[in-house]
Amino acid sequence: MQTNDASIWAVGDVVEVQDLITQQRFSLPLAGQANRQGRIAASSVLE
């Protein structure tokens, strides 16, 4: 979730994920996933 700029993080509907089978990148705008990504990013920032 950390971008190539160490001070910028992207979570939720602004990120792309990579399909593990096809290796293609795609947007996954789901509220549950966005919430989880936000919590993970916040936890990582605070470490």
SELOBA-46531 format. One record per residue: residue number from 1; residue in one letter; x, y, z of N, C-alpha, C, O in turn. Coordinates in Angstrom, 3 decimals. Example, Ala and Ser with C-alpha at 12.3 -4.5 7.8 and 13.67 -1.06 7.14 Angstrom:
BEGIN
i | aa | nxx | nyy | nzz | caxx | cayy | cazz | cxx | cyy | czz | oxx | oyy | ozz
1 | a | 13.190 | -5.690 | 7.800 | 12.300 | -4.500 | 7.800 | 13.200 | -3.300 | 7.800 | 14.236 | -3.319 | 8.465
2 | s | 12.850 | -2.250 | 7.080 | 13.670 | -1.060 | 7.140 | 12.900 | 0.030 | 7.870 | 13.409 | 1.138 | 8.039
//
This chain:
BEGIN
i | aa | nxx | nyy | nzz | caxx | cayy | cazz | cxx | cyy | czz | oxx | oyy | ozz
1 | m | 0.792 | -1.185 | 0.000 | 0.000 | 0.000 | 0.000 | 0.843 | 1.260 | 0.000 | 0.356 | 2.344 | -0.322
2 | q | 2.121 | 1.115 | 0.365 | 3.022 | 2.263 | 0.295 | 3.420 | 2.449 | -1.160 | 3.752 | 1.484 | -1.849
3 | t | 3.384 | 3.682 | -1.621 | 3.732 | 3.968 | -3.011 | 5.248 | 4.126 | -3.139 | 5.990 | 3.882 | -2.187
4 | n | 5.696 | 4.533 | -4.320 | 7.135 | 4.733 | -4.499 | 7.637 | 5.961 | -3.750 | 8.847 | 6.162 | -3.647
5 | d | 6.736 | 6.783 | -3.226 | 7.089 | 7.884 | -2.327 | 6.807 | 7.400 | -0.907 | 5.660 | 7.103 | -0.576
6 | a | 7.820 | 7.319 | -0.078 | 7.681 | 6.725 | 1.258 | 6.659 | 7.421 | 2.147 | 6.190 | 6.828 | 3.119
7 | s | 6.306 | 8.661 | 1.839 | 5.343 | 9.384 | 2.676 | 3.917 | 9.316 | 2.129 | 3.016 | 9.936 | 2.693
8 | i | 3.696 | 8.580 | 1.049 | 2.358 | 8.471 | 0.458 | 1.905 | 7.010 | 0.473 | 2.614 | 6.113 | 0.016
9 | w | 0.711 | 6.803 | 1.009 | 0.102 | 5.478 | 1.067 | -1.215 | 5.529 | 0.299 | -1.895 | 6.555 | 0.317
10 | a | -1.585 | 4.448 | -0.370 | -2.836 | 4.372 | -1.111 | -3.640 | 3.180 | -0.607 | -3.127 | 2.065 | -0.521
11 | v | -4.896 | 3.423 | -0.278 | -5.762 | 2.350 | 0.216 | -7.158 | 2.500 | -0.366 | -7.526 | 3.557 | -0.878
12 | g | -7.919 | 1.431 | -0.279 | -9.326 | 1.468 | -0.683 | -9.522 | 1.516 | -2.183 | -8.897 | 0.766 | -2.933
13 | d | -10.401 | 2.410 | -2.610 | -10.782 | 2.476 | -4.020 | -9.716 | 3.090 | -4.925 | -9.900 | 3.119 | -6.141
14 | v | -8.621 | 3.578 | -4.375 | -7.588 | 4.209 | -5.195 | -6.432 | 3.269 | -5.515 | -5.441 | 3.692 | -6.110
15 | v | -6.543 | 2.012 | -5.134 | -5.447 | 1.082 | -5.382 | -5.819 | 0.057 | -6.446 | -6.994 | -0.178 | -6.726
16 | e | -4.806 | -0.535 | -7.019 | -4.986 | -1.675 | -7.907 | -4.421 | -2.895 | -7.203 | -3.453 | -2.803 | -6.448
17 | v | -5.037 | -4.034 | -7.461 | -4.525 | -5.291 | -6.922 | -4.101 | -6.170 | -8.089 | -4.504 | -5.938 | -9.229
18 | q | -3.295 | -7.169 | -7.802 | -2.805 | -8.053 | -8.849 | -3.441 | -9.428 | -8.692 | -3.400 | -10.022 | -7.614
19 | d | -4.023 | -9.925 | -9.763 | -4.613 | -11.257 | -9.760 | -3.488 | -12.280 | -9.641 | -2.522 | -12.237 | -10.403
20 | l | -3.612 | -13.190 | -8.697 | -2.536 | -14.154 | -8.452 | -2.382 | -15.169 | -9.576 | -1.305 | -15.737 | -9.755
21 | i | -3.447 | -15.399 | -10.331 | -3.378 | -16.384 | -11.412 | -2.929 | -15.758 | -12.723 | -1.994 | -16.248 | -13.357
22 | t | -3.598 | -14.662 | -13.143 | -3.296 | -14.057 | -14.438 | -2.210 | -12.992 | -14.369 | -1.683 | -12.578 | -15.402
23 | q | -1.868 | -12.542 | -13.161 | -0.880 | -11.487 | -12.929 | -1.342 | -10.132 | -13.468 | -0.543 | -9.197 | -13.518
24 | q | -2.599 | -10.000 | -13.869 | -3.113 | -8.722 | -14.353 | -3.505 | -7.851 | -13.168 | -3.953 | -8.353 | -12.137
25 | r | -3.331 | -6.538 | -13.324 | -3.699 | -5.591 | -12.280 | -5.098 | -5.060 | -12.577 | -5.450 | -4.826 | -13.733
26 | f | -5.898 | -4.871 | -11.511 | -7.255 | -4.358 | -11.687 | -7.706 | -3.628 | -10.426 | -7.149 | -3.819 | -9.345
27 | s | -8.715 | -2.797 | -10.586 | -9.287 | -2.068 | -9.465 | -10.313 | -2.952 | -8.779 | -11.045 | -3.689 | -9.441
28 | l | -10.370 | -2.882 | -7.445 | -11.306 | -3.703 | -6.678 | -12.037 | -2.801 | -5.677 | -11.697 | -2.798 | -4.494
29 | p | -13.035 | -2.039 | -6.133 | -13.712 | -1.076 | -5.261 | -14.785 | -1.729 | -4.386 | -15.974 | -1.628 | -4.687
30 | l | -14.377 | -2.387 | -3.323 | -15.300 | -3.016 | -2.385 | -15.113 | -2.394 | -1.005 | -13.982 | -2.226 | -0.548
31 | a | -16.211 | -2.054 | -0.344 | -16.145 | -1.377 | 0.951 | -15.407 | -2.209 | 1.994 | -14.604 | -1.668 | 2.754
32 | g | -15.660 | -3.494 | 2.042 | -14.998 | -4.348 | 3.032 | -13.497 | -4.373 | 2.843 | -12.739 | -4.269 | 3.808
33 | q | -13.069 | -4.510 | 1.603 | -11.627 | -4.526 | 1.303 | -11.006 | -3.161 | 1.599 | -9.896 | -3.092 | 2.127
34 | a | -11.705 | -2.077 | 1.266 | -11.183 | -0.735 | 1.514 | -10.988 | -0.520 | 3.011 | -9.982 | 0.053 | 3.429
35 | n | -11.928 | -0.969 | 3.807 | -11.831 | -0.836 | 5.258 | -10.641 | -1.615 | 5.787 | -9.875 | -1.106 | 6.606
36 | r | -10.484 | -2.832 | 5.331 | -9.368 | -3.675 | 5.785 | -8.024 | -3.063 | 5.381 | -7.089 | -3.027 | 6.181
37 | q | -7.932 | -2.583 | 4.138 | -6.694 | -1.971 | 3.681 | -6.361 | -0.737 | 4.513 | -5.195 | -0.499 | 4.828
38 | g | -7.368 | 0.045 | 4.868 | -7.150 | 1.225 | 5.692 | -6.578 | 0.871 | 7.045 | -5.660 | 1.532 | 7.528
39 | r | -7.120 | -0.179 | 7.666 | -6.614 | -0.611 | 8.975 | -5.187 | -1.140 | 8.879 | -4.363 | -0.869 | 9.753
40 | i | -4.894 | -1.892 | 7.823 | -3.543 | -2.426 | 7.634 | -2.540 | -1.301 | 7.400 | -1.455 | -1.299 | 7.981
41 | a | -2.908 | -0.341 | 6.544 | -2.012 | 0.778 | 6.271 | -1.766 | 1.598 | 7.530 | -0.627 | 1.968 | 7.815
42 | a | -2.831 | 1.887 | 8.291 | -2.674 | 2.661 | 9.525 | -1.757 | 1.938 | 10.500 | -0.914 | 2.561 | 11.146
43 | s | -1.921 | 0.639 | 10.603 | -1.057 | -0.149 | 11.493 | 0.397 | -0.092 | 11.033 | 1.309 | -0.012 | 11.855
44 | s | 0.610 | -0.132 | 9.734 | 1.973 | -0.095 | 9.194 | 2.613 | 1.270 | 9.381 | 3.810 | 1.358 | 9.654
45 | v | 1.834 | 2.338 | 9.240 | 2.360 | 3.685 | 9.399 | 2.808 | 3.919 | 10.833 | 3.800 | 4.604 | 11.079
46 | l | 2.067 | 3.343 | 11.780 | 2.362 | 3.559 | 13.193 | 3.538 | 2.729 | 13.697 | 4.001 | 2.952 | 14.816
47 | e | 4.026 | 1.798 | 12.919 | 5.160 | 0.949 | 13.361 | 6.459 | 1.694 | 13.312 | 7.504 | 1.136 | 13.647
//
